[in-house]
Amino acid sequence: MKILLVPASIENTKATLINHVPIDLLKTYINKTLINDLLLSAIDGKINLFAVTETLSYIYNKIAVNDLAIFSVSGTNKFNYIGTIIGKTISTTLGRKLWPYKISKPWNYIYFLTDIKEIEVDKKFLLKKLGYSEKFELPKTSILENKRLDLFTKMYGDVLDYSCHNDNEDYIGDNDELKDFSADDVTRTGKFRIGHGPWAKEVKNNYKRRCAVCGLDDFLVSGHILSHAKNKEIRLNPRNGICLCSNHDKAFEHGYFSLDNNYKIILSPFLNRNLPKGKYLMRHEGKKIYLPTYGKPDLVFISKHRSNFGFK
């Protein structure tokens, strides 16, 4: 997985990053096959976009579906948004339609995004942690080099989970009755998740940093079984977390699959098994997930997850 660090103007952010672009508009400029691929990957059918000019055309062939883009909006000195790349195209006409600003070169190398999330991370602080010079201002879209990403991951854990750092990697076992796993939000111009970084790192360590479904040891996410936003009292309970690769995390988060009381994978009765995502998930149906020695998923939380998504 690659990560793009993207400086974003206020105008472009409002136009296509925090507001999704209508599908009917996109159909006018891009082919039907790409539209269908985008809709299969888009969360709730919502597609966002950003673009670069031909000056940065060398990035185009290096970026693939499921890579990530992190955006820093002009004047904020923060990284403000993060999204998943679900496709790309080269189109001068679409670029001029979406971003009709007077610039020397059009925004024609276009990337499609989904699952845009608002974050609030100090730009200089994160860039420094990634090994950049203190004078580095992110003047243009940059690919996070593998050596920088690897070093960061070894020191601090996954970039996506990074909000604060805790060097204590001790496991929390199943005897957790006396522990307080609630967590508050800190409100500034947005909300931080207090303690989420250490929690996410702990969950991954419990699973020995591999996906509980497929065993993949990269592109990992510490996913909540029950919603972080709606379940304050168990936010930091490692038994409310499962280490999954990004694809299986999204599928679990949106209820395409759940687990039975034997930790075996069951598919949603509402999942269309003829679609690519249905066929993809069917290969794991009935398999028991990898279970950690410490912090096994709480069956009460699993039962509520099934109930939330209409499993019988």
N, C-alpha and C positions, 0 to 999 in steps of 0.2 A: 504494500500500500504506500502510495506517495501522498504528501501533504503540500498543498499550495498555500503560500502566504500572500494575501492579496490586499493591496491598498485600494480603497474604494472611495469614490467621491460621494458626497451627500446626494447629488442628483441621481447617480446610478443606483445607489442604495435604495432610494425611494422608488425608482422606476421599476426595477425588476428583481431586487434582492429580497426586500421585506414584503413586496407585493408580488403575487404569482401572476404569470402571463397567461391570458386566455388561450385555451387550446385552439379555438377557431381561428385566432390570429396566427398561431404557429402553423396551422394547416395550410395557410396561404403561401408559406415560404419554405417549408421542409417536406420531405417525402413521407408517404403514408407508413412505410416500414419503420422509419425512425420515430414517428409519432406513436405507433403501437408499442415500440420498445420502451419509450419514455413513460407511457401510461402504465405499463406493467410494473415499472420500478417506482413510480411516483407515489408518495404517501398521500392518501386521500385525493389522488388525482391532481395535486397541486404541483406546478412546475415553476421554478425560479431560474433566472439566468444571470450570467455575467460574461464579459468578453474582454479580450485583449486585441491590440492591433497587430498587424503583420510583423512589427518589430520584435514581438515575442512569439513568432510562429514556431520557433524551435522547441517550445514547450509542448506544442500540440500533440505530437506523436508520443510524448513521454507520459501523457495522462490517460488513464483508463477509467472505466466504470468502477464505482465504489472507492475511488480515491476521494480525498477530502480537501475542502477549501476553507481556510480561516481568513476572515475579513477584518481589516482595520479601517474604520471610517475616518475620513479626513477631519482633523481638528480634535479628535477625541483622545488621542494617545492611548487607545485601548485596542485590543482585539474584541470585536463586538458581536460577530456572527460566525457560525460554522454550519456547513452544509455538505451533503454527499453528492458527488458528481454521478449522474446517471446517463450522460450522453454528451456528444459534442458534434459540431458541424462548422463548416466554413460558409458564410453567407453575408455578402456585403449588403444586399437588399434588406435582409432581416436586421442587420446591425444598424443600418440607417433608420429603419422604422422604429426600433426600440430606443436608440440613443441618438437622436437627431441634432447632436451638438456640432458646432463648427470646430473641427479638429483637422489636422493635416492628413491623418490616415483614419479610415473608418474602423469601427469596432467589429471586425468580421470573423475573428476566431472565437466562436461562441461555445460556452459550456452550459449544460443544463443541470440543474440542482434539484434536490428534494430534501425534506426534513431539515429545513432551516431552523437553527436554534439560536437564541440570543444568549451571549456570554458576556462576561466583563472581566478581562484579564489585562493587566498593565502591559502595554506593548514593550517598553524598554526592558522590563523585568523578565518577560518571557523570552525575548530575543537574546538577552544576556544568558539566561539559563540554557538556551539552545546553542550557545557558543559563539554568538556574533559579537562583534566589537560594540562597545558602548556608543560609538558614533554612527553605527548602522541605523538608518531611518526607514528601511524598506521602501526605497524609491520606486520600485516596480515589482510586478508579480514575480515571485521566486519559488522554486521548488525546494523544499526542505531536503537537503542532502542526506543520504542514508547514514553517513558517519555521524552527522549531528543528531539525527533522530535516534540512532542506536545508542549513542552516548547518553542522551537525555533519558531514554527508556531505562537504561541500566541504573541511572542515578535516582530517577524520580518516578518511574512508572509511565504508564500510557499518557501521552499528551492530552488526550480527550478527557482523562479523569483528573488532570492536574488542576487543583485549585489551591491546595496548601500541601505541604510536605511533612511527612512524619517518618523518621528513620526506623521506628519500631515495627518490625515485621513479624512479631510474635503472633501465633495463631490464637484464635478464640475458639474454644471447644464447644461441645454440645451442652455442657453444664452452664447455661447462661441465664438461669432464672433471676439472679440478683443483679444483672447488668442493666443499665439504662441505655436503650438504643435509640432514643429520640434525638432529633436534631432540629435546630431553628434555622430560619432564613435571616440573612442580614440584608436589609434594604438600603441600597444607595440609589443609583439610577435604575438598577435592576436587582435581581436576587442572586446571591451566592448560595451554594450548598455547603454549609459548614460541615467539615469532617468527611465530605464525600470522597476526596482524594485518597486519604488513608483507608477508608472503607473499601473503595474499589480495588486498591492495591492488595488489601488483605484477602478479598474474595478471590482474586486471581492467584495469589500465592497458595491459598487453600486448594485450588484446583490444579496446582503445579503449572499454572500458566498454559493451559490448553482448553480448547472448547469442549464442554461437557457432552456435546452431541456428536461432533465429527472428529475431535482430537486435534484440530488445527492449532498450531502454537503461535499464530500471528493474527493480526487484525482483531484482537480480542477486546471485548467489552464486558464490564461487570454490570449485568442487567438486574434490575429489581423485579422480583416476582410480583409483588403488589406495588402499585404506584407510589413513587417518592412523594409526589405532591399531596396525595390523599391519605397517606399513612405515616404521619409525623412520628408516632411512637415507635415505629420499627425501622425508621430510615437507615440507621446504622447497625442493624442486626445483620450479621453476615449470613444468617440462615434465611434472610429475605433476598439473597443474591445468588446468581448463577453466572459462572464465567462462560461466555459464548462468543463465537466469532461474530462479526458484524451482521452477516446474513441471518444467522439463526437468532441473534438478539432481536432483530427487527421482526422476524416471524413470530417469536414468542411474545414480544411487546404488543403486537397487534392481534394476538389470539389465533394465529393460524395453526399453532400446535400448543399442547399443554402436556402434563404428565399425569399418570395415574398414581395410585397409592404405592405402587411398586417401582416408581420412578421410570416407568416405561413411556415412550413417546406416543401420544395419541393426537390425531389430526382433527381439526375443527370440522364439524358437520356442515359448516357453511363454505368450506374450502372447495373451490372448483379444481378437481384433480386433473382436468384436461389442460389447464393453463400451465405455463412453465414453472411457476412457483409451486403449484400443486404436485407436479411430477418430481420436482426437486426434493420436496419434503417427504414424498412417499417412500423414498429409498431408506429413510430412517424410521419409518413407522414400526412400532412394536419393539424397538430397541431400547435397552435400558441405558440411561445416561451414565457417564462417568461420575462416580460419587467420591467426594473428598473424604479424608479421614476426619477432618474437623469442619464444622459448619455445613453439614448436610442441609439441603433445603427442607424447611419446616413443612410437614404435610398439611398443617392447617392453612398455611399461606398458599400451598399448591391447590388445595381444595377451593379456596376463594378465587384463585386465578381461573380455575375451570368454570366456576359459577359466573364469574364476570363476563366470560366469553361464550356462554351458552352451551357448554359441554354437558352431556347427560351424566 
